[in-house]
Amino acid sequence: MAKAVVWGGMLIVALSGMFYGMKALNADSGELVGYAIGAPDDSGECEVQIVVSMMSTARDSPTQFTASGKPDWDHWLDGHFILKDDAGTTVDLRKGGFKCNDIDEMQAGTAEFIAFGKIEDGKTYTLTYVPVVGQPEQYTKTITGGAKEFRRENFDPDY
């Protein structure tokens, strides 16, 4: 009888450990997003540069196209990378290339393009990355205007 109780207890402990282990493995650990913030100019504005990876565009491709038939990347950016200040004002982001001072192709790795925007020096912003528009998953990071070298940082789940 004692052996049965001991084995039953061990089975309960093993199953509980498996349950909590699977829960930890399946938890959303966030998304890595690369970005840089340029030094402020004379008017106190900084250029924020966000790397848009090929995986981002593959998950949810552009659905709107320009008159010439090319993807409307600025429209795509509006739904996938949302940068807002503390007052809730959205910062306009636009598609750009790799010929900039803060991020180059070697740093970014495999990327589709860089998104550019202007933020104020010292002001706090919330950058939200939405992998697939219409799905609940989104990832956020608080950033502050001011020179910040290129880095990939983990954006925490926010859903």
C-alpha positions in Angstrom: 0.0 0.0 0.0 2.8 2.4 0.9 4.5 1.7 -2.4 1.3 2.6 -4.3 1.0 5.9 -2.4 4.7 6.8 -3.2 4.3 5.9 -6.9 1.0 7.8 -7.1 2.7 10.8 -5.5 5.6 10.6 -8.0 3.2 10.3 -10.9 1.4 13.4 -9.7 4.7 15.3 -9.3 5.9 14.2 -12.8 2.6 15.1 -14.5 2.5 18.5 -12.8 6.1 19.2 -13.8 5.3 18.3 -17.4 2.2 20.6 -17.3 4.1 23.6 -16.0 7.1 22.9 -18.3 4.8 22.9 -21.3 3.1 26.0 -20.2 6.5 27.8 -19.8 7.7 26.5 -23.3 4.5 27.7 -25.0 4.5 31.1 -23.4 5.1 34.1 -25.8 8.6 35.4 -25.1 8.2 38.4 -27.4 9.6 39.5 -30.7 13.1 40.8 -31.6 13.0 44.1 -33.5 16.0 46.0 -34.6 16.0 49.8 -34.4 18.3 52.8 -34.0 17.7 56.4 -33.0 19.8 59.2 -34.5 21.3 62.1 -32.7 19.0 65.1 -32.3 19.3 67.9 -34.9 19.2 71.6 -34.3 15.4 71.6 -33.9 15.5 68.8 -31.3 14.2 66.0 -33.6 15.7 62.6 -33.9 15.3 60.1 -36.7 14.1 56.7 -35.6 15.0 53.8 -37.9 13.2 50.4 -37.6 14.4 47.3 -39.4 11.5 45.6 -41.2 12.5 42.0 -41.6 11.6 39.7 -44.5 9.8 37.5 -42.0 7.6 40.4 -41.1 6.5 41.0 -44.6 6.1 37.3 -45.3 3.7 36.8 -42.3 1.3 39.5 -43.5 2.0 40.7 -47.1 0.9 44.1 -48.3 -2.7 44.1 -49.5 -2.7 47.6 -51.0 -0.7 48.6 -54.1 0.3 51.8 -55.8 -1.0 52.9 -59.2 2.2 51.3 -60.7 1.4 47.9 -59.1 4.1 48.1 -56.5 3.2 47.3 -52.8 2.1 50.3 -50.8 4.7 49.9 -48.0 3.7 53.1 -46.2 0.1 51.8 -45.9 1.6 48.4 -44.7 3.7 50.2 -42.1 0.6 52.0 -40.7 -0.9 48.7 -39.6 2.3 46.9 -38.5 4.5 49.4 -36.8 2.7 52.0 -34.7 4.7 54.6 -33.0 2.9 56.9 -30.6 3.9 59.6 -28.1 2.5 59.9 -24.5 -0.4 62.1 -25.8 -1.4 59.3 -28.2 -0.3 61.1 -31.3 0.9 58.7 -34.0 4.3 59.3 -35.6 4.3 58.9 -39.4 6.7 56.1 -40.6 7.8 55.8 -44.2 9.7 53.2 -46.1 13.4 53.9 -46.8 16.6 52.2 -47.9 19.8 51.2 -46.2 21.9 54.2 -47.0 21.7 55.9 -43.6 24.1 56.7 -40.9 22.8 54.5 -38.1 21.8 51.1 -39.8 23.5 49.4 -42.7 22.8 46.1 -44.4 25.6 44.3 -42.5 24.1 45.3 -39.2 20.5 44.5 -40.1 21.1 41.1 -41.5 18.3 39.9 -43.8 15.8 42.7 -44.0 13.2 44.0 -46.4 13.7 47.7 -45.7 14.1 50.3 -43.0 11.1 52.4 -41.7 12.0 56.0 -40.9 10.2 58.5 -38.6 10.9 61.7 -36.7 10.6 61.9 -32.8 11.5 64.6 -30.3 14.6 64.4 -28.2 13.9 63.3 -24.6 10.2 62.5 -25.3 8.9 59.0 -24.5 7.2 56.9 -27.2 5.5 53.5 -27.4 6.4 51.4 -30.4 4.0 48.6 -31.2 4.7 45.8 -33.6 1.7 44.0 -35.0 2.9 40.8 -36.9 -0.5 40.2 -38.6 -3.2 42.9 -38.8 -6.5 41.7 -37.3 -4.9 39.1 -35.0 -4.6 39.8 -31.2 -0.8 39.4 -31.1 1.1 42.6 -30.7 4.4 43.5 -29.1 5.4 46.8 -27.5 8.5 48.7 -26.4 8.9 52.1 -24.8 11.6 54.2 -26.4 12.9 57.6 -25.7 14.1 60.2 -28.2 17.9 60.6 -28.2 20.8 58.9 -29.8 20.7 55.1 -29.5 22.9 52.9 -31.6 21.5 50.0 -33.6 20.3 47.0 -31.6 17.8 44.3 -31.7 15.7 44.3 -28.6 12.9 42.1 -27.3 9.5 43.6 -27.6 7.2 42.2 -24.9 3.8 40.6 -25.7 0.9 43.1 -25.2 -2.3 41.2 -25.8 
